[in-house]
Amino acid sequence: MDLTLLFSPVDESVYASDFPVNSFFKNIRVYTEKIPNYKEAQLALLGVKEERGAPANQGTALAADEIRKKLYSLKKGTGAYNIVDLGNLNPGIDLDETYVRLSEVCRMLLENNVMPIILGGSHDLDYGQYRGYEDMQKLINFLNVDAILDLDDTKNAPACRQHIHKMLLHEPNYLFSYTHLAHQTYLVDPFSTAILEKLNFEAHRLGQMRTNLAEMEPAIRHADMFSFDVGAIQSSDAPGHAHAQPFGLTGEEACQLCWYAGLNEKLSSAGFYEYNPRYDDVHKKTASVVAIMIWYFIEGFYHRKNEHNFKSNDFLKYVVSMPVEPETIAFYKSKLTEKWWMEVSINRPGARYPRNSVVPCSYADYQTATRGELPERYIHALAKMS
């Protein structure tokens, strides 16, 4: 497919500044006059000028170029950058066509081992991001960061409040797990969290995350797809959202989550949604925050260690005897990064996946097992796999 039919080049005003040679802009290939060859890249930025899914936050179509202005001016990070900016995806005649276009682009990038980094646009665009995995014949673990749970199924609800519900109902069903981070309890209907719990999905409220942000890293490490709603960040750090909340993640915490996501070797796509320049301050503070989040995500990507072979000498194996079923749990610790994994035994009659599976965990999970207790992550993983 000729991408020039789907994309518009980055507007000249975005890169009109005289960027220094060590800037982010000078170290990537940008669609200005000719679209860059994405097949040779590792990461591909793409804007989506689509806001019809969020009628109460009109202005998100302007997000991509405002983020670029801040991102381009940052310094190049670690690693030999191999990044393209494909410009802005032209929206379809309706929302559904935009989803199809975005899914088609994501599919092409993923098939060529290129990670799409989407600069939205309304949050429902992650439905197009999700559909990009449809033909990959694999189950997807989806990580979403948002102040609310977009599970509304009422007839007149805007698309940005229904997109998670649409993913849960999408056929064919290839969503294996869904993890939600940073929701604020007073903004969420308890019925929504009950639905996720019934489906053996996870939802971690903001206060729970704050007690130990590092404990969220294993959940992030398990994801294939990452979606971030800027409304999850507190308004003092990110006012550029029609429904910016006085409480939420700090800018630093948002960057930490993005760093973890970038480090995740499984993760193959990311989307940053719902930034609205019309609500931002005169200095475009929110655009700066989102740009730095993306910078940290990319920095994490270039610090990946390719830790896959648990039988190699790069791992230490710990076997913990349990007083209840299972009789033992095997844990693996990386010598390189000190990250932990555990082996979940699912060799039971009727199990959906009759084999053992190694899933990310933390040192705290290992400590729980040494006390003779089943880690909560083990229980969740077993329930999903059975």
The 8 nearest C-alpha neighbors of each residue, nearest first, counted from 0:
[[1, 2, 4, 107, 3, 104, 5, 103],
 [0, 2, 3, 4, 5, 6, 34, 104],
 [3, 1, 5, 4, 0, 6, 34, 104],
 [2, 4, 6, 5, 1, 34, 7, 33],
 [5, 3, 2, 1, 6, 7, 0, 89],
 [4, 6, 2, 3, 89, 88, 7, 1],
 [7, 5, 88, 3, 87, 89, 4, 2],
 [6, 8, 87, 86, 88, 9, 89, 3],
 [9, 7, 86, 30, 31, 10, 87, 6],
 [8, 10, 86, 31, 30, 11, 7, 87],
 [9, 11, 12, 13, 8, 31, 14, 64],
 [10, 12, 13, 14, 15, 9, 31, 8],
 [11, 13, 15, 10, 14, 16, 9, 68],
 [14, 12, 11, 68, 10, 15, 64, 67],
 [15, 13, 16, 12, 11, 68, 71, 10],
 [14, 16, 12, 13, 11, 17, 18, 10],
 [17, 15, 14, 18, 13, 12, 72, 68],
 [16, 18, 19, 15, 14, 20, 72, 22],
 [17, 19, 16, 22, 72, 20, 25, 24],
 [20, 18, 22, 21, 17, 25, 72, 24],
 [19, 21, 22, 25, 18, 26, 24, 23],
 [22, 20, 19, 74, 75, 25, 23, 26],
 [23, 21, 74, 75, 24, 19, 25, 20],
 [22, 24, 75, 71, 74, 26, 73, 25],
 [25, 23, 71, 22, 26, 27, 72, 18],
 [26, 24, 22, 23, 20, 27, 21, 18],
 [27, 25, 23, 24, 80, 22, 75, 28],
 [26, 28, 82, 83, 24, 25, 29, 81],
 [29, 27, 83, 84, 35, 82, 30, 26],
 [30, 28, 84, 83, 31, 27, 85, 35],
 [31, 29, 34, 8, 85, 86, 33, 35],
 [30, 32, 8, 9, 29, 33, 34, 11],
 [31, 33, 30, 34, 8, 29, 9, 35],
 [34, 32, 30, 31, 35, 8, 29, 3],
 [33, 35, 30, 85, 36, 32, 3, 31],
 [36, 34, 37, 30, 33, 28, 83, 29],
 [35, 37, 38, 39, 34, 40, 83, 28],
 [36, 38, 40, 39, 35, 83, 43, 113],
 [39, 37, 36, 40, 111, 113, 108, 112],
 [38, 40, 37, 36, 41, 81, 113, 111],
 [41, 39, 81, 37, 82, 38, 42, 113],
 [40, 42, 113, 81, 82, 114, 43, 112],
 [43, 41, 114, 82, 113, 40, 115, 83],
 [44, 42, 83, 115, 84, 82, 116, 114],
 [43, 45, 84, 116, 117, 115, 85, 83],
 [46, 44, 117, 85, 86, 87, 84, 118],
 [45, 47, 87, 118, 63, 117, 119, 88],
 [46, 48, 88, 119, 87, 49, 120, 118],
 [49, 47, 60, 120, 90, 46, 61, 50],
 [48, 50, 60, 120, 47, 90, 51, 121],
 [51, 49, 121, 60, 52, 120, 59, 53],
 [52, 50, 53, 54, 49, 94, 121, 57],
 [51, 53, 158, 159, 50, 121, 157, 54],
 [52, 54, 56, 51, 159, 55, 50, 121],
 [55, 53, 56, 57, 51, 52, 157, 50],
 [56, 54, 53, 57, 241, 242, 157, 52],
 [57, 55, 241, 53, 54, 58, 59, 240],
 [58, 56, 54, 59, 55, 50, 53, 275],
 [57, 59, 275, 60, 61, 277, 56, 276],
 [58, 60, 275, 120, 62, 61, 50, 274],
 [61, 59, 48, 49, 120, 50, 58, 62],
 [62, 60, 59, 58, 63, 64, 48, 276],
 [61, 63, 59, 65, 60, 274, 64, 275],
 [64, 62, 46, 118, 66, 65, 61, 67],
 [63, 65, 67, 66, 62, 68, 61, 13],
 [66, 64, 68, 62, 67, 63, 286, 61],
 [67, 65, 286, 63, 64, 69, 68, 290],
 [66, 68, 70, 64, 69, 65, 71, 63],
 [69, 67, 65, 13, 66, 71, 70, 64],
 [68, 70, 67, 66, 287, 72, 71, 290],
 [71, 69, 290, 67, 72, 73, 68, 66],
 [70, 72, 24, 23, 73, 68, 69, 67],
 [71, 73, 70, 69, 22, 23, 18, 74],
 [74, 72, 70, 23, 71, 22, 75, 69],
 [75, 73, 22, 23, 21, 76, 72, 71],
 [74, 76, 23, 22, 21, 73, 26, 77],
 [75, 77, 298, 74, 78, 294, 23, 297],
 [78, 76, 298, 301, 75, 79, 302, 80],
 [79, 77, 301, 80, 76, 302, 298, 75],
 [78, 80, 81, 77, 301, 76, 26, 82],
 [81, 79, 82, 78, 26, 27, 77, 75],
 [80, 82, 40, 41, 79, 27, 42, 83],
 [83, 81, 42, 27, 40, 80, 43, 41],
 [84, 82, 28, 43, 27, 29, 85, 44],
 [83, 85, 44, 29, 86, 43, 30, 45],
 [84, 86, 45, 30, 44, 83, 34, 29],
 [85, 87, 8, 9, 45, 84, 30, 7],
 [88, 86, 46, 7, 6, 47, 45, 89],
 [87, 89, 6, 47, 5, 46, 90, 7],
 [88, 90, 6, 5, 87, 91, 7, 48],
 [91, 89, 97, 49, 88, 48, 92, 47],
 [92, 90, 97, 96, 93, 94, 89, 100],
 [91, 93, 96, 90, 94, 97, 95, 89],
 [92, 94, 91, 96, 95, 97, 90, 51],
 [95, 93, 97, 96, 98, 91, 51, 92],
 [96, 94, 98, 97, 93, 99, 91, 92],
 [95, 97, 91, 99, 98, 94, 93, 100],
 [98, 96, 91, 100, 94, 90, 99, 95],
 [97, 99, 127, 95, 101, 96, 100, 102],
 [100, 98, 96, 102, 97, 101, 103, 95],
 [101, 99, 97, 103, 102, 98, 96, 104],
 [100, 102, 98, 104, 127, 103, 99, 97],
 [103, 101, 131, 127, 105, 99, 130, 128],
 [102, 104, 106, 100, 101, 105, 99, 131],
 [105, 103, 101, 107, 106, 102, 108, 100],
 [106, 104, 131, 102, 108, 103, 107, 109],
 [105, 107, 131, 103, 109, 104, 108, 102],
 [108, 106, 104, 110, 105, 109, 103, 111],
 [107, 109, 113, 105, 111, 110, 106, 104],
 [108, 110, 112, 106, 111, 113, 107, 105],
 [111, 109, 107, 108, 112, 106, 113, 135],
 [110, 112, 108, 109, 113, 38, 107, 39],
 [113, 111, 109, 110, 108, 114, 41, 267],
 [112, 114, 41, 108, 42, 109, 111, 40],
 [113, 115, 42, 268, 267, 43, 109, 41],
 [114, 116, 43, 268, 44, 117, 42, 105],
 [117, 115, 44, 269, 270, 43, 268, 45],
 [116, 118, 270, 45, 46, 119, 44, 271],
 [117, 119, 46, 63, 271, 45, 270, 47],
 [120, 118, 272, 47, 271, 121, 46, 117],
 [119, 121, 59, 49, 60, 272, 50, 47],
 [120, 122, 273, 50, 123, 272, 53, 52],
 [121, 123, 272, 124, 159, 273, 125, 228],
 [122, 124, 159, 162, 125, 121, 126, 158],
 [125, 123, 126, 122, 127, 121, 98, 128],
 [124, 126, 128, 127, 123, 129, 122, 226],
 [125, 127, 129, 124, 128, 123, 162, 130],
 [128, 126, 98, 102, 130, 125, 101, 129],
 [127, 129, 125, 126, 131, 102, 130, 105],
 [130, 128, 126, 131, 127, 132, 125, 102],
 [131, 129, 127, 133, 132, 102, 128, 126],
 [130, 132, 102, 106, 105, 129, 128, 133],
 [133, 131, 130, 135, 134, 129, 106, 128],
 [134, 132, 130, 131, 135, 136, 173, 129],
 [133, 135, 136, 132, 131, 106, 137, 130],
 [134, 136, 132, 137, 133, 110, 131, 106],
 [137, 135, 134, 138, 133, 132, 173, 139],
 [136, 138, 135, 139, 173, 132, 134, 133],
 [137, 139, 173, 175, 174, 140, 136, 176],
 [140, 138, 174, 175, 223, 173, 141, 137],
 [139, 141, 176, 222, 223, 175, 177, 174],
 [140, 142, 177, 224, 222, 223, 139, 176],
 [143, 141, 178, 225, 222, 177, 224, 179],
 [142, 144, 226, 179, 227, 225, 178, 180],
 [145, 143, 180, 227, 179, 181, 228, 226],
 [144, 146, 231, 228, 147, 182, 181, 143],
 [145, 147, 182, 231, 183, 181, 230, 148],
 [148, 146, 182, 145, 187, 186, 149, 183],
 [149, 147, 150, 187, 191, 145, 182, 146],
 [150, 148, 160, 161, 163, 151, 147, 162],
 [149, 151, 164, 161, 163, 148, 152, 160],
 [152, 150, 161, 160, 149, 153, 156, 164],
 [151, 153, 161, 150, 154, 164, 156, 160],
 [154, 152, 156, 155, 151, 161, 157, 150],
 [153, 155, 156, 152, 157, 151, 161, 158],
 [156, 154, 153, 157, 152, 158, 151, 161],
 [155, 157, 153, 154, 160, 158, 151, 161],
 [158, 156, 159, 160, 52, 53, 155, 161],
 [157, 159, 52, 161, 160, 123, 162, 156],
 [158, 160, 123, 52, 122, 157, 53, 161],
 [159, 161, 149, 158, 157, 151, 162, 150],
 [162, 160, 151, 158, 150, 164, 149, 159],
 [161, 163, 165, 123, 164, 159, 158, 160],
 [164, 162, 166, 165, 150, 149, 161, 167],
 [163, 165, 150, 167, 161, 162, 166, 168],
 [166, 164, 162, 168, 163, 167, 169, 161],
 [165, 167, 169, 163, 168, 164, 162, 126],
 [166, 168, 164, 165, 169, 163, 174, 172],
 [169, 167, 165, 166, 164, 170, 172, 171],
 [170, 168, 166, 167, 172, 165, 171, 173],
 [171, 169, 172, 168, 173, 166, 167, 133],
 [170, 172, 169, 173, 133, 168, 174, 134],
 [171, 173, 170, 174, 169, 168, 167, 175],
 [172, 174, 138, 139, 175, 171, 137, 133],
 [175, 173, 139, 138, 172, 176, 140, 167],
 [174, 176, 138, 139, 140, 173, 177, 383],
 [177, 175, 140, 174, 200, 141, 178, 139],
 [176, 178, 141, 200, 140, 142, 201, 179],
 [179, 177, 201, 142, 202, 200, 143, 141],
 [180, 178, 202, 143, 144, 142, 201, 203],
 [179, 181, 144, 203, 182, 202, 143, 204],
 [182, 180, 205, 204, 146, 145, 144, 203],
 [181, 183, 146, 204, 147, 205, 145, 180],
 [184, 182, 146, 186, 185, 204, 205, 181],
 [183, 185, 187, 186, 182, 204, 188, 189],
 [184, 186, 187, 183, 188, 182, 147, 189],
 [187, 185, 184, 183, 147, 188, 146, 182],
 [188, 186, 184, 185, 147, 189, 148, 183],
 [187, 189, 190, 191, 186, 192, 184, 185],
 [190, 188, 192, 191, 187, 193, 184, 194],
 [189, 191, 193, 188, 192, 194, 187, 195],
 [192, 190, 194, 193, 189, 188, 150, 195],
 [191, 193, 195, 189, 194, 190, 196, 202],
 [192, 194, 190, 196, 191, 195, 197, 189],
 [195, 193, 197, 191, 192, 196, 190, 198],
 [196, 194, 200, 198, 192, 197, 193, 199],
 [195, 197, 199, 193, 198, 194, 200, 192],
 [198, 196, 194, 195, 199, 193, 200, 192],
 [197, 199, 195, 196, 200, 194, 383, 193],
 [200, 198, 196, 197, 383, 195, 379, 382],
 [199, 201, 195, 177, 198, 196, 176, 178],
 [202, 200, 178, 179, 177, 195, 203, 196],
 [201, 203, 179, 178, 180, 204, 200, 192],
 [204, 202, 180, 181, 179, 207, 208, 205],
 [203, 205, 182, 181, 207, 206, 183, 180],
 [204, 206, 181, 208, 207, 182, 183, 209],
 [207, 205, 209, 208, 204, 210, 181, 183],
 [206, 208, 204, 205, 209, 210, 203, 211],
 [209, 207, 205, 212, 206, 210, 211, 204],
 [208, 210, 206, 211, 207, 212, 205, 248],
 [209, 211, 208, 207, 212, 206, 214, 205],
 [212, 210, 209, 213, 214, 208, 207, 215],
 [211, 213, 208, 214, 215, 209, 210, 216],
 [212, 214, 215, 211, 216, 217, 208, 361],
 [213, 215, 212, 216, 211, 217, 361, 208],
 [216, 214, 213, 218, 212, 217, 219, 208],
 [215, 217, 219, 218, 213, 214, 220, 259],
 [218, 216, 220, 359, 360, 219, 215, 221],
 [219, 217, 221, 215, 220, 216, 222, 359],
 [218, 220, 216, 221, 217, 222, 260, 215],
 [221, 219, 217, 263, 218, 222, 216, 359],
 [220, 222, 218, 219, 359, 217, 140, 223],
 [223, 221, 140, 141, 219, 224, 220, 266],
 [224, 222, 266, 140, 265, 267, 139, 141],
 [223, 225, 141, 268, 222, 266, 142, 269],
 [226, 224, 269, 142, 143, 268, 270, 141],
 [227, 225, 143, 270, 269, 271, 144, 142],
 [226, 228, 144, 271, 143, 272, 270, 229],
 [227, 229, 272, 145, 230, 273, 231, 144],
 [230, 228, 231, 273, 274, 232, 272, 227],
 [229, 231, 228, 232, 243, 240, 146, 145],
 [230, 232, 146, 145, 229, 247, 228, 248],
 [233, 231, 248, 247, 230, 229, 249, 237],
 [234, 232, 247, 246, 245, 244, 235, 248],
 [233, 235, 238, 237, 243, 245, 236, 244],
 [234, 236, 233, 237, 238, 245, 232, 249],
 [237, 235, 234, 233, 250, 238, 249, 285],
 [236, 238, 285, 234, 239, 235, 232, 233],
 [239, 237, 234, 279, 240, 243, 235, 285],
 [240, 238, 279, 278, 275, 237, 285, 276],
 [239, 241, 243, 275, 242, 274, 238, 278],
 [240, 242, 56, 243, 278, 239, 55, 275],
 [241, 243, 240, 244, 230, 56, 55, 239],
 [244, 242, 240, 234, 230, 238, 241, 233],
 [243, 245, 234, 246, 233, 242, 247, 230],
 [246, 244, 234, 233, 247, 243, 235, 232],
 [247, 245, 233, 244, 234, 248, 232, 183],
 [248, 246, 233, 232, 231, 249, 244, 245],
 [247, 249, 232, 233, 252, 231, 253, 250],
 [248, 250, 252, 251, 232, 233, 253, 247],
 [249, 251, 253, 252, 236, 254, 288, 248],
 [250, 252, 254, 249, 253, 255, 248, 292],
 [253, 251, 255, 249, 254, 250, 248, 256],
 [252, 254, 250, 256, 255, 251, 248, 249],
 [255, 253, 292, 257, 251, 252, 256, 258],
 [254, 256, 252, 258, 257, 253, 251, 259],
 [257, 255, 259, 253, 258, 254, 260, 252],
 [258, 256, 296, 260, 254, 259, 255, 292],
 [257, 259, 296, 299, 255, 295, 261, 260],
 [260, 258, 256, 262, 257, 261, 216, 255],
 [261, 259, 257, 263, 258, 262, 219, 256],
 [260, 262, 299, 300, 296, 258, 263, 259],
 [263, 261, 299, 300, 303, 259, 260, 264],
 [262, 264, 220, 260, 261, 265, 266, 259],
 [263, 265, 266, 262, 303, 305, 220, 261],
 [266, 264, 223, 263, 267, 222, 221, 220],
 [265, 267, 223, 263, 264, 224, 222, 268],
 [266, 268, 114, 223, 224, 265, 269, 109],
 [269, 267, 115, 224, 114, 266, 116, 225],
 [270, 268, 225, 116, 226, 224, 117, 115],
 [269, 271, 117, 226, 116, 227, 118, 272],
 [272, 270, 227, 118, 119, 117, 226, 228],
 [271, 273, 119, 228, 122, 120, 121, 274],
 [274, 272, 121, 120, 122, 59, 229, 228],
 [275, 273, 59, 240, 62, 239, 229, 272],
 [274, 276, 59, 239, 240, 58, 277, 278],
 [277, 275, 279, 278, 239, 62, 274, 58],
 [278, 276, 275, 279, 58, 239, 240, 59],
 [279, 277, 239, 276, 240, 275, 238, 241],
 [278, 280, 239, 276, 238, 283, 277, 285],
 [279, 281, 283, 282, 284, 278, 238, 239],
 [282, 280, 283, 279, 284, 278, 276, 277],
 [281, 283, 284, 280, 279, 285, 287, 286],
 [284, 282, 280, 286, 279, 281, 285, 287],
 [283, 285, 287, 282, 286, 280, 288, 237],
 [284, 286, 237, 288, 287, 239, 283, 289],
 [285, 287, 66, 289, 283, 288, 284, 290],
 [288, 286, 290, 284, 285, 69, 289, 291],
 [287, 289, 285, 291, 286, 290, 292, 250],
 [290, 288, 292, 286, 291, 287, 285, 293],
 [291, 289, 70, 287, 293, 292, 288, 66],
 [290, 292, 294, 288, 293, 289, 287, 295],
 [293, 291, 254, 289, 295, 294, 290, 257],
 [292, 294, 296, 290, 291, 295, 297, 289],
 [293, 295, 291, 297, 292, 296, 298, 290],
 [296, 294, 298, 258, 292, 297, 293, 299],
 [295, 297, 261, 257, 258, 293, 299, 298],
 [298, 296, 300, 294, 299, 295, 261, 293],
 [297, 299, 295, 301, 300, 296, 294, 76],
 [298, 300, 261, 262, 258, 302, 296, 297],
 [301, 299, 261, 297, 262, 298, 302, 303],
 [300, 302, 298, 299, 303, 78, 297, 77],
 [303, 301, 299, 300, 262, 304, 298, 77],
 [302, 304, 262, 300, 301, 305, 264, 299],
 [303, 305, 306, 302, 264, 335, 262, 336],
 [306, 304, 303, 307, 264, 308, 263, 302],
 [307, 305, 304, 308, 309, 264, 333, 303],
 [308, 306, 305, 309, 264, 311, 310, 304],
 [309, 307, 310, 311, 306, 313, 314, 305],
 [308, 310, 311, 314, 307, 331, 313, 306],
 [311, 309, 308, 312, 314, 313, 316, 315],
 [312, 310, 313, 309, 308, 314, 315, 307],
 [311, 313, 314, 310, 315, 309, 334, 308],
 [312, 314, 311, 334, 333, 335, 315, 309],
 [315, 313, 333, 312, 332, 334, 309, 311],
 [314, 316, 332, 331, 333, 317, 334, 313],
 [317, 315, 331, 330, 314, 332, 318, 329],
 [316, 318, 330, 329, 331, 319, 315, 332],
 [319, 317, 329, 328, 330, 327, 316, 320],
 [318, 320, 328, 327, 369, 329, 321, 317],
 [321, 319, 327, 326, 318, 328, 322, 371],
 [320, 322, 326, 327, 323, 371, 319, 325],
 [321, 323, 371, 326, 320, 324, 325, 372],
 [324, 322, 321, 325, 326, 371, 372, 373],
 [325, 323, 326, 321, 322, 327, 373, 328],
 [324, 326, 327, 323, 321, 328, 344, 322],
 [325, 327, 321, 324, 320, 323, 322, 328],
 [328, 326, 320, 321, 319, 325, 318, 329],
 [329, 327, 319, 318, 342, 330, 320, 325],
 [328, 330, 318, 342, 317, 341, 319, 327],
 [331, 329, 341, 317, 340, 316, 318, 342],
 [330, 332, 316, 340, 315, 339, 341, 314],
 [333, 331, 339, 315, 314, 338, 337, 334],
 [334, 332, 314, 337, 335, 338, 336, 313],
 [333, 335, 313, 337, 314, 336, 332, 315],
 [334, 336, 333, 337, 313, 304, 314, 338],
 [335, 337, 338, 333, 334, 304, 332, 339],
 [338, 336, 333, 334, 332, 335, 339, 314],
 [339, 337, 336, 333, 332, 361, 340, 360],
 [338, 340, 332, 361, 360, 331, 359, 362],
 [341, 339, 359, 360, 331, 358, 330, 357],
 [342, 340, 330, 357, 358, 329, 331, 360],
 [341, 343, 357, 329, 356, 330, 344, 328],
 [344, 342, 356, 355, 357, 345, 341, 377],
 [343, 345, 355, 346, 342, 356, 354, 325],
 [346, 344, 347, 354, 353, 355, 343, 350],
 [345, 347, 353, 354, 344, 350, 355, 348],
 [346, 348, 350, 345, 349, 353, 385, 344],
 [349, 347, 350, 346, 353, 345, 351, 385],
 [348, 350, 347, 351, 385, 353, 352, 346],
 [351, 349, 385, 353, 352, 347, 348, 345],
 [350, 352, 385, 384, 353, 349, 345, 383],
 [351, 353, 350, 354, 384, 385, 345, 346],
 [354, 352, 346, 350, 345, 351, 347, 355],
 [355, 353, 346, 345, 352, 356, 344, 347],
 [354, 356, 344, 343, 345, 342, 357, 346],
 [355, 357, 343, 342, 358, 354, 344, 345],
 [356, 358, 342, 341, 343, 340, 355, 359],
 [357, 359, 340, 341, 356, 342, 360, 221],
 [360, 358, 340, 217, 339, 221, 341, 220],
 [359, 361, 340, 217, 339, 341, 364, 358],
 [362, 360, 363, 339, 364, 217, 214, 365],
 [361, 363, 365, 364, 366, 339, 360, 338],
 [362, 364, 366, 361, 365, 367, 360, 214],
 [365, 363, 367, 361, 374, 362, 366, 360],
 [364, 366, 362, 368, 363, 367, 369, 361],
 [365, 367, 363, 369, 364, 368, 362, 370],
 [368, 366, 364, 370, 365, 369, 372, 374],
 [367, 369, 372, 371, 365, 370, 366, 373],
 [368, 370, 366, 371, 367, 319, 365, 372],
 [371, 369, 368, 367, 372, 366, 321, 373],
 [370, 372, 368, 369, 321, 322, 373, 367],
 [373, 371, 368, 367, 370, 374, 369, 321],
 [372, 374, 368, 375, 377, 367, 371, 378],
 [375, 373, 377, 364, 376, 367, 368, 372],
 [374, 376, 378, 377, 379, 373, 364, 380],
 [375, 377, 379, 374, 378, 380, 360, 364],
 [378, 376, 380, 374, 375, 379, 381, 343],
 [377, 379, 375, 381, 376, 380, 382, 374],
 [380, 378, 376, 382, 377, 381, 375, 383],
 [381, 379, 377, 383, 382, 378, 376, 384],
 [380, 382, 378, 384, 379, 383, 385, 377],
 [383, 381, 379, 385, 380, 384, 378, 199],
 [384, 382, 380, 381, 385, 199, 379, 176],
 [383, 385, 381, 382, 351, 352, 380, 350],
 [384, 350, 351, 382, 383, 381, 345, 352]]
